[in-house]
């Protein structure tokens, strides 16, 4: 929703902060906002099994844990 607000309102002043995305920034914010809304709608419509995601992430983390440099 934040991306869509930036795209629609454009130049915003929030106290000491100022958001001025310009033409390209507003367009990119609009595209990101639309993709985020579509992703949220699709994730709510087609739920994913938590166990499948958890086991996949665990397997990927175990494979790549050796590549993480430990200081």
BAFI-3210 file (N, C-alpha, C; in Angstrom, 3 decimals, decimal comma, padded with zeros to 6 digits):
// residues 71
n [1|2|3|4|5|6|7|8|9|10|11|12|13|14|15|16|17|18|19|20|21|22|23|24|25|26|27|28|29|30|31|32|33|34|35|36|37|38|39|40|41|42|43|44|45|46|47|48|49|50|51|52|53|54|55|56|57|58|59|60|61|62|63|64|65|66|67|68|69|70|71]
n.u [000,823|002,016|003,721|001,828|000,598|002,711|003,010|000,549|000,164|002,609|004,595|005,349|005,198|006,254|006,383|009,620|010,623|010,768|009,242|009,904|009,370|009,503|008,888|009,698|010,229|007,689|006,260|007,622|007,044|004,297|004,166|005,513|003,768|001,392|002,258|002,802|000,223|-001,087|000,428|-000,232|-002,966|-002,974|-001,531|-003,285|-005,412|-004,499|-003,417|-000,340|001,164|002,537|004,419|005,697|007,056|008,681|010,289|011,604|013,030|014,675|016,244|017,587|019,008|020,698|022,278|023,678|024,983|027,690|028,845|028,684|030,628|032,280|033,157]
n.v [-001,186|001,174|001,703|002,217|004,494|006,337|006,392|007,463|009,908|011,193|013,831|014,159|015,440|014,621|015,679|016,132|014,670|014,240|013,047|012,633|011,209|011,620|011,252|008,720|007,302|007,329|005,789|003,322|002,789|002,441|000,117|-001,751|-001,687|-002,719|-005,320|-006,281|-006,245|-008,102|-010,390|-010,691|-011,202|-013,583|-015,269|-015,470|-016,686|-019,138|-021,160|-022,339|-025,357|-025,385|-027,157|-028,178|-025,934|-025,335|-027,667|-027,536|-025,090|-025,722|-027,751|-026,339|-024,479|-026,193|-027,144|-024,875|-023,852|-024,171|-022,317|-019,888|-017,403|-017,580|-015,416]
n.w [000,000|000,642|-001,528|-003,510|-002,477|-002,611|-005,388|-006,232|-004,784|-005,105|-004,576|-001,255|002,029|005,146|008,071|008,960|006,887|003,364|000,479|-002,807|-005,564|-008,345|-011,906|-013,014|-010,636|-009,447|-011,294|-011,083|-008,405|-008,589|-010,195|-008,518|-006,317|-007,444|-008,137|-005,556|-004,405|-006,082|-005,499|-002,771|-002,941|-004,438|-002,701|-000,608|-001,831|-002,851|-000,680|000,769|001,829|005,011|006,050|003,789|002,787|004,993|005,174|002,711|002,926|005,101|003,991|001,952|003,497|004,917|002,822|001,943|004,151|004,515|002,839|004,026|005,363|008,431|010,936]
ca.u [000,000|002,913|004,165|000,717|000,410|003,773|002,734|-000,625|000,335|003,812|005,394|004,756|005,996|005,853|007,205|010,947|010,951|010,093|009,317|009,692|009,855|009,641|008,043|010,150|010,022|006,251|005,874|008,157|006,274|003,005|004,368|005,794|002,542|000,464|002,788|002,613|-001,194|-001,377|001,033|-001,017|-004,238|-002,701|-001,118|-004,483|-006,316|-003,895|-002,528|000,733|001,385|003,658|005,431|006,480|007,948|009,657|011,262|012,416|013,961|015,653|017,162|018,423|019,914|021,714|023,183|024,484|025,553|029,142|029,284|028,607|031,893|032,136|034,263]
ca.v [000,000|002,322|001,999|002,820|005,856|007,158|006,554|008,302|011,247|011,812|014,629|014,072|015,940|014,015|016,287|016,503|013,845|014,604|012,016|013,197|010,138|011,984|010,498|007,327|006,709|007,109|004,661|002,109|002,550|001,904|-001,272|-002,565|-001,775|-003,642|-006,675|-006,675|-006,553|-009,363|-011,461|-010,884|-011,835|-014,970|-016,059|-015,731|-017,550|-020,454|-021,368|-023,314|-026,155|-024,851|-028,199|-028,262|-024,777|-025,476|-028,710|-027,045|-024,091|-026,421|-028,451|-025,335|-023,924|-027,201|-027,237|-023,680|-023,363|-024,193|-021,179|-018,671|-017,213|-017,326|-014,562]
ca.w [000,000|000,679|-002,883|-004,243|-001,958|-003,201|-006,819|-006,450|-004,238|-005,644|-003,653|000,075|003,154|006,415|009,104|008,484|005,726|002,122|-000,548|-004,131|-006,419|-009,746|-012,841|-013,071|-009,312|-009,260|-012,143|-010,469|-007,187|-009,018|-010,638|-007,325|-005,533|-008,102|-007,969|-004,154|-004,211|-006,774|-004,702|-001,554|-003,312|-004,820|-001,541|000,183|-002,598|-002,984|000,459|000,608|003,025|005,779|006,208|002,551|002,738|006,071|004,837|001,604|003,439|005,936|003,100|001,291|004,498|005,208|001,685|001,756|005,404|004,378|002,047|004,850|006,083|009,866|011,363]
c.u [000,872|003,398|003,063|000,449|001,464|003,481|001,584|-000,381|001,563|004,619|004,694|005,720|005,412|006,765|008,531|011,353|010,138|010,314|008,971|010,201|010,102|008,778|008,418|009,926|008,559|005,758|006,370|007,407|004,911|003,134|004,639|004,550|001,548|000,947|002,619|001,155|-001,574|-000,799|000,260|-002,333|-004,017|-002,284|-002,302|-005,440|-005,801|-002,929|-001,517|000,888|002,645|004,771|006,296|007,485|009,041|010,705|012,154|013,453|015,035|016,696|018,108|019,426|021,020|022,721|024,154|025,102|027,077|029,685|029,267|029,913|031,637|033,356|034,651]
c.v [001,257|002,715|002,682|004,244|006,792|007,421|007,521|009,733|011,958|012,524|014,688|014,677|015,360|014,567|016,759|015,723|014,287|013,499|012,667|012,184|010,539|011,092|009,012|006,626|006,430|005,926|003,348|001,760|001,960|000,443|-002,176|-002,737|-002,751|-005,077|-007,165|-007,022|-007,873|-010,542|-011,745|-011,586|-013,297|-015,824|-016,340|-016,682|-018,978|-020,685|-022,487|-024,060|-025,680|-025,886|-028,339|-027,127|-024,911|-026,525|-028,269|-026,038|-024,720|-027,111|-027,466|-024,746|-024,912|-027,311|-026,070|-023,148|-023,331|-022,990|-019,877|-018,505|-016,856|-016,562|-014,835]
c.w [000,000|-000,701|-003,683|-003,771|-002,548|-004,675|-007,061|-005,979|-004,781|-004,579|-002,297|001,086|004,429|007,507|008,529|007,241|004,518|001,101|-001,877|-005,151|-007,872|-010,620|-012,866|-011,732|-009,030|-010,072|-011,552|-009,176|-007,520|-009,423|-009,443|-006,464|-006,125|-007,948|-006,531|-003,865|-004,874|-005,993|-003,430|-001,853|-003,659|-003,625|-000,623|-000,502|-002,665|-001,827|000,191|001,929|003,738|005,912|004,956|002,465|003,788|005,724|003,683|002,091|004,313|005,072|002,405|002,267|004,837|004,073|001,642|003,038|005,340|003,625|002,839|005,597|007,549|010,326|012,783]
res [x|x|x|x|x|x|x|x|x|x|x|x|x|x|x|x|x|x|x|x|x|x|x|x|x|x|x|x|x|x|x|x|x|x|x|x|x|x|x|x|x|x|x|x|x|x|x|x|x|x|x|x|x|x|x|x|x|x|x|x|x|x|x|x|x|x|x|x|x|x|x]
***
